[in-house]
Amino acid sequence: MNQINELSALINQTLDIIRN
């Protein structure tokens, strides 16, 4: 479950960078 949370955080950071 922890790996999924880390992956989610990484994806969210990436999307944040793309939006800005």
C-alpha positions, -999 to 999 in steps of 0.1 A, spaced: 0 0 0 29 23 8 43 18 -27 10 28 -42 9 60 -21 44 69 -32 35 63 -68 4 85 -64 24 113 -50 49 111 -78 21 112 -104 5 141 -87 38 160 -87 42 153 -124 7 165 -133 13 196 -112 45 204 -131 27 198 -164 -2 221 -155 22 249 -146 
